[in-house]
């Protein structure tokens, strides 16, 4: 039995893709596009627009593949390009507005409400205003810190914290309403 080391295989595929080998590029796209579409969909509500943004981001991936330094995860590198492309798209569409609100309350969010399906959770997140949703995704899902989010979005760190606080409050209200609907109480 021949053992193929995944990292060596990935390195070789990346090397071929840098040389414009279409099969290697297709392999990278096939391997990562489902996850990356999910990433784009977290930021962009419309699935077709999310797919367009993902394709544009993959063009940037292939254009800049020679800049990947093989430090850290290749998937993480691609994911960062996807997130940045989503942010750029939303900026161009002028869909994101941040209220310069420096007042925030640091709260813990109770994640024990796991009785909801992924579609229900995505629906709740989609109902957030775009600014709240973007900061929530960057912080809670992508794991960025507030100072990093502030730099990425060109806002104050306090605004990032405030947007997250407002997003959490709004999600908690939506969860309460969803529970009431499921229990048949209004």
C-alpha positions, 0 to 999 in steps of 0.5 A: 500500500502506497501512502500519499502524504496529503501535505506533499500532495497539496504542495504539488497541486499548488505548484502545478496550479501556479504554472497554470495547470488547469487540472490542478486549478480545477482540483483546488476549485473542486476541493474547496468551493463547497466550503468557500461558497458556505463562507460567502453565503454567511456574508451575502444572503442571495446564493447566486450573488454569493456564488459570483463573489466566490468565483471572483475570489477564486480568480484572485486565489489563482492569480495570487497563488504564487504568493502563498508561502506554505505557512499555515493552512492553504484552506485558511489562506483561501478563506481569508481571500473569500472573506475579504472579497465578500467585504469588498463586494458589500462595500461596493454595493454600499450595503453596509452601514456602521453606526459610530456607537462606542457604547457596548455591553460585553455579554455572553451569548448562550449557545445552548439553543442548539435545537435549531437547524443550520438553515434556521440559524442562517436565517436568523443571521441573515435577518441581521442588518449587514453591518451587524452580520459582518462583524458577527461573522468576522468575530463569532465565526471567523475568529477575528479580534475586534482590533483586526475587524476594525482595521479590515472594515475601516471602523473604530474598535469600539464600533466593532464591539458595539456592532457585535453587542447589537447583533447578539441582542438582536439574535437573542430576540429572534431566538425568543420569537422563534421559540414562541412560534415553535411552542405555539405561544405568541 
